[in-house]
Amino acid sequence: MTFMPKKNRLNFDEVADGLVDISSVYGIKGSVLKAADILSQHLSNVYLYSFEYKSKDRRN
């Protein structure tokens, strides 16, 4: 017997796309936001544009 019942376990294949999205947001977008924040402390006009695209198609 294990600590978590089998019905509560996640299938890695089902969550892999979400994990990739989370890690890319943290690694790429987070760094860009931090850089813009640092620049804004020294420059008066700092702009950051973010283009979000949502699709019904899944990446497989």
C-alpha positions as protocol buffer text, in pm:
chain_id: "A"
residue {
  index: 1
  type: MET
  ca { x: 0 y: 0 z: 0 }
}
residue {
  index: 2
  type: THR
  ca { x: 126 y: 347 z: -88 }
}
residue {
  index: 3
  type: PHE
  ca { x: 63 y: 685 z: 67 }
}
residue {
  index: 4
  type: MET
  ca { x: -150 y: 816 z: -221 }
}
residue {
  index: 5
  type: PRO
  ca { x: -437 y: 614 z: -359 }
}
residue {
  index: 6
  type: LYS
  ca { x: -397 y: 520 z: -724 }
}
residue {
  index: 7
  type: LYS
  ca { x: -694 y: 733 z: -833 }
}
residue {
  index: 8
  type: ASN
  ca { x: -517 y: 1055 z: -719 }
}
residue {
  index: 9
  type: ARG
  ca { x: -194 y: 995 z: -912 }
}
residue {
  index: 10
  type: LEU
  ca { x: -122 y: 1204 z: -1220 }
}
residue {
  index: 11
  type: ASN
  ca { x: -21 y: 1060 z: -1552 }
}
residue {
  index: 12
  type: PHE
  ca { x: 298 y: 1235 z: -1668 }
}
residue {
  index: 13
  type: ASP
  ca { x: 185 y: 1236 z: -2032 }
}
residue {
  index: 14
  type: GLU
  ca { x: -125 y: 1432 z: -1932 }
}
residue {
  index: 15
  type: VAL
  ca { x: 64 y: 1705 z: -1745 }
}
residue {
  index: 16
  type: ALA
  ca { x: 381 y: 1728 z: -1958 }
}
residue {
  index: 17
  type: ASP
  ca { x: 252 y: 2011 z: -2181 }
}
residue {
  index: 18
  type: GLY
  ca { x: 152 y: 2215 z: -1878 }
}
residue {
  index: 19
  type: LEU
  ca { x: 490 y: 2163 z: -1715 }
}
residue {
  index: 20
  type: VAL
  ca { x: 665 y: 2280 z: -2032 }
}
residue {
  index: 21
  type: ASP
  ca { x: 448 y: 2593 z: -2040 }
}
residue {
  index: 22
  type: ILE
  ca { x: 509 y: 2670 z: -1673 }
}
residue {
  index: 23
  type: SER
  ca { x: 885 y: 2625 z: -1701 }
}
residue {
  index: 24
  type: SER
  ca { x: 907 y: 2837 z: -2016 }
}
residue {
  index: 25
  type: VAL
  ca { x: 705 y: 3117 z: -1856 }
}
residue {
  index: 26
  type: TYR
  ca { x: 927 y: 3108 z: -1549 }
}
residue {
  index: 27
  type: GLY
  ca { x: 1253 y: 3089 z: -1743 }
}
residue {
  index: 28
  type: ILE
  ca { x: 1183 y: 3328 z: -2028 }
}
residue {
  index: 29
  type: LYS
  ca { x: 903 y: 3564 z: -1934 }
}
residue {
  index: 30
  type: GLY
  ca { x: 1017 y: 3596 z: -1573 }
}
residue {
  index: 31
  type: SER
  ca { x: 1366 y: 3701 z: -1682 }
}
residue {
  index: 32
  type: VAL
  ca { x: 1227 y: 3958 z: -1925 }
}
residue {
  index: 33
  type: LEU
  ca { x: 998 y: 4103 z: -1658 }
}
residue {
  index: 34
  type: LYS
  ca { x: 1290 y: 4127 z: -1414 }
}
residue {
  index: 35
  type: ALA
  ca { x: 1506 y: 4303 z: -1676 }
}
residue {
  index: 36
  type: ALA
  ca { x: 1226 y: 4550 z: -1752 }
}
residue {
  index: 37
  type: ASP
  ca { x: 1183 y: 4619 z: -1381 }
}
residue {
  index: 38
  type: ILE
  ca { x: 1555 y: 4689 z: -1337 }
}
residue {
  index: 39
  type: LEU
  ca { x: 1560 y: 4916 z: -1644 }
}
residue {
  index: 40
  type: SER
  ca { x: 1254 y: 5105 z: -1519 }
}
residue {
  index: 41
  type: GLN
  ca { x: 1446 y: 5203 z: -1207 }
}
residue {
  index: 42
  type: HIS
  ca { x: 1701 y: 5388 z: -1423 }
}
residue {
  index: 43
  type: LEU
  ca { x: 1499 y: 5497 z: -1727 }
}
residue {
  index: 44
  type: SER
  ca { x: 1174 y: 5688 z: -1729 }
}
residue {
  index: 45
  type: ASN
  ca { x: 1007 y: 5513 z: -2023 }
}
residue {
  index: 46
  type: VAL
  ca { x: 1030 y: 5134 z: -2031 }
}
residue {
  index: 47
  type: TYR
  ca { x: 770 y: 4939 z: -2225 }
}
residue {
  index: 48
  type: LEU
  ca { x: 714 y: 4565 z: -2236 }
}
residue {
  index: 49
  type: TYR
  ca { x: 479 y: 4416 z: -2490 }
}
residue {
  index: 50
  type: SER
  ca { x: 338 y: 4069 z: -2445 }
}
residue {
  index: 51
  type: PHE
  ca { x: 148 y: 3894 z: -2720 }
}
residue {
  index: 52
  type: GLU
  ca { x: -60 y: 3601 z: -2600 }
}
residue {
  index: 53
  type: TYR
  ca { x: -209 y: 3351 z: -2839 }
}
residue {
  index: 54
  type: LYS
  ca { x: -459 y: 3086 z: -2741 }
}
residue {
  index: 55
  type: SER
  ca { x: -545 y: 2804 z: -2974 }
}
residue {
  index: 56
  type: LYS
  ca { x: -788 y: 2517 z: -2962 }
}
residue {
  index: 57
  type: ASP
  ca { x: -521 y: 2296 z: -3117 }
}
residue {
  index: 58
  type: ARG
  ca { x: -288 y: 2111 z: -2881 }
}
residue {
  index: 59
  type: ARG
  ca { x: 79 y: 2060 z: -2944 }
}
residue {
  index: 60
  type: ASN
  ca { x: 147 y: 1691 z: -2986 }
}
